[in-house]
Amino acid sequence: MTHFVEHYGLWFLFAVVCLESAGLWLPGETALIAAAVLAAQGHLSIAAVIVVATAAAIVGDNIGYWIGREGIRRLIFRYARLRRHADRVLPPAERFFVRHGGKAVFLARFFGGLRVTGAWIAGITRMSWWRFLFWNAAGGIVWAVGVGLLAYYAGKAAADAFARYGIYAAIAGGIVVVIVIVVLHVWRRRVVEENA
């Protein structure tokens, strides 16, 4: 991923994050992390990386929202078998999005599978577009700034440690990063379980 970001720059970052947010299973967060690490090495501007990732997340989610609202929902109601299933499943989902849609859209940005499908689901359940846009933008901004800066400073610290202390410090830094990722993963799971 770093190779592609390094050679194709911010256009590649925009494309991957946008397409992932629109509903394709692509490594958008990995592209953001790679771009932020390259920014830490002086190859890109971290401000530009964050702005591009934010814009891509918002644009991609809006594309996914309209695909769900205008495309998938029509497709569901075109076929009798899908319609029967939708008649059972959609009313509770629509009630959920009326009450918790904002939180769901915001938090979906931070979880891989939901990042890909969250906008579609909001569109299928006909969540208000203005409400979706607000929470989608908030989630995109917080995600791009948080992940971007975390990767930027982690990349900078790893490069500094490697330059000063050699390979052993880089290994120790890598272990610390893995521990932080595990802690964040456990924390995310608890948040999902508490909101379920």
HUHU-V654594 format. One record per residue. N is the residue number from 1. RES is the residue in one letter. SS is DSSP state (helix for helix, strand for strand, loop for the rest). OMEGA is omega in degrees with one decimal (* if undefined). Layout:
{{N & RES & SS & OMEGA} {N & RES & SS & OMEGA}}
This chain:
{{1 & M & loop & -179.8} {2 & T & helix & 179.1} {3 & H & helix & -178.4} {4 & F & helix & 179.9} {5 & V & helix & -178.9} {6 & E & helix & -176.6} {7 & H & helix & -176.5} {8 & Y & helix & 170.7} {9 & G & helix & -172.8} {10 & L & helix & 176.5} {11 & W & helix & 178.6} {12 & F & helix & 177.7} {13 & L & helix & -180.0} {14 & F & helix & -176.9} {15 & A & helix & -176.4} {16 & V & helix & -179.8} {17 & V & helix & -179.7} {18 & C & helix & -178.7} {19 & L & helix & 175.8} {20 & E & helix & -179.1} {21 & S & helix & 179.2} {22 & A & helix & 175.0} {23 & G & loop & 176.9} {24 & L & loop & -178.7} {25 & W & loop & 178.7} {26 & L & loop & -177.0} {27 & P & loop & -178.5} {28 & G & helix & -179.7} {29 & E & helix & 177.3} {30 & T & helix & 177.4} {31 & A & helix & 177.6} {32 & L & helix & 179.5} {33 & I & helix & 179.2} {34 & A & helix & 179.8} {35 & A & helix & 179.5} {36 & A & helix & 177.2} {37 & V & helix & 175.7} {38 & L & helix & 175.9} {39 & A & helix & 177.6} {40 & A & helix & 178.5} {41 & Q & loop & 176.7} {42 & G & loop & -178.7} {43 & H & loop & -179.5} {44 & L & loop & 174.3} {45 & S & loop & -179.3} {46 & I & helix & 177.5} {47 & A & helix & 179.0} {48 & A & helix & 178.7} {49 & V & helix & -178.2} {50 & I & helix & 180.0} {51 & V & helix & -179.0} {52 & V & helix & 179.7} {53 & A & helix & 178.1} {54 & T & helix & -179.5} {55 & A & helix & -179.5} {56 & A & helix & 179.7} {57 & A & helix & -178.2} {58 & I & helix & 179.9} {59 & V & helix & -178.9} {60 & G & helix & 178.5} {61 & D & helix & 178.0} {62 & N & helix & 174.8} {63 & I & helix & 178.5} {64 & G & helix & 178.3} {65 & Y & helix & -177.8} {66 & W & helix & 173.7} {67 & I & helix & 179.2} {68 & G & helix & -175.1} {69 & R & helix & -174.1} {70 & E & helix & -176.2} {71 & G & helix & -174.0} {72 & I & helix & -179.6} {73 & R & helix & 177.1} {74 & R & helix & 179.4} {75 & L & helix & 179.3} {76 & I & helix & -175.5} {77 & F & helix & 177.4} {78 & R & helix & -174.5} {79 & Y & loop & -174.3} {80 & A & helix & -178.6} {81 & R & helix & 178.2} {82 & L & helix & -179.7} {83 & R & helix & 178.5} {84 & R & helix & 178.6} {85 & H & helix & -179.6} {86 & A & helix & 179.0} {87 & D & helix & 176.7} {88 & R & helix & -169.5} {89 & V & helix & -173.4} {90 & L & helix & -179.1} {91 & P & helix & 176.7} {92 & P & helix & 178.6} {93 & A & helix & 178.8} {94 & E & helix & 176.4} {95 & R & helix & 178.0} {96 & F & helix & -177.7} {97 & F & helix & 173.6} {98 & V & helix & -176.7} {99 & R & helix & -171.1} {100 & H & helix & -174.7} {101 & G & helix & -179.8} {102 & G & helix & 178.5} {103 & K & helix & -178.2} {104 & A & helix & 179.9} {105 & V & helix & 179.5} {106 & F & helix & -176.2} {107 & L & helix & 179.7} {108 & A & helix & -179.4} {109 & R & loop & -173.7} {110 & F & loop & -179.0} {111 & F & loop & -172.3} {112 & G & helix & -177.6} {113 & G & helix & 179.2} {114 & L & helix & 177.9} {115 & R & helix & -178.4} {116 & V & helix & -172.2} {117 & T & helix & -174.0} {118 & G & helix & -179.3} {119 & A & helix & 177.3} {120 & W & helix & -177.5} {121 & I & helix & 177.3} {122 & A & helix & 178.2} {123 & G & helix & -180.0} {124 & I & helix & -179.1} {125 & T & loop & 178.1} {126 & R & loop & 172.2} {127 & M & loop & 178.5} {128 & S & loop & -175.8} {129 & W & helix & -179.4} {130 & W & helix & 177.6} {131 & R & helix & 176.5} {132 & F & helix & -177.6} {133 & L & helix & -179.9} {134 & F & helix & -176.8} {135 & W & helix & 176.1} {136 & N & helix & 179.0} {137 & A & helix & 179.0} {138 & A & helix & 178.7} {139 & G & helix & 179.3} {140 & G & helix & 179.8} {141 & I & helix & -178.3} {142 & V & helix & 179.4} {143 & W & helix & -177.0} {144 & A & helix & 180.0} {145 & V & helix & -176.9} {146 & G & helix & -178.0} {147 & V & helix & -179.3} {148 & G & helix & -179.2} {149 & L & helix & 177.6} {150 & L & helix & 179.1} {151 & A & helix & 179.8} {152 & Y & helix & -177.5} {153 & Y & helix & 175.7} {154 & A & helix & 178.1} {155 & G & helix & 178.9} {156 & K & helix & 179.7} {157 & A & helix & 179.8} {158 & A & helix & 179.5} {159 & A & helix & 178.2} {160 & D & helix & 179.4} {161 & A & helix & 179.4} {162 & F & helix & -180.0} {163 & A & helix & -177.5} {164 & R & helix & -168.1} {165 & Y & helix & 176.6} {166 & G & loop & -172.3} {167 & I & helix & -177.3} {168 & Y & helix & 177.0} {169 & A & helix & 178.2} {170 & A & helix & 177.4} {171 & I & helix & 178.4} {172 & A & helix & 177.1} {173 & G & helix & 177.3} {174 & G & helix & 177.9} {175 & I & helix & 178.5} {176 & V & helix & 178.8} {177 & V & helix & 178.5} {178 & V & helix & 178.8} {179 & I & helix & 178.9} {180 & V & helix & 179.4} {181 & I & helix & 178.9} {182 & V & helix & 179.1} {183 & V & helix & 177.9} {184 & L & helix & 178.4} {185 & H & helix & 179.2} {186 & V & helix & 179.1} {187 & W & helix & 178.2} {188 & R & helix & 179.4} {189 & R & helix & -180.0} {190 & R & helix & 179.1} {191 & V & helix & 179.5} {192 & V & helix & -179.3} {193 & E & helix & -180.0} {194 & E & helix & -179.0} {195 & N & helix & -177.8} {196 & A & loop & *}}
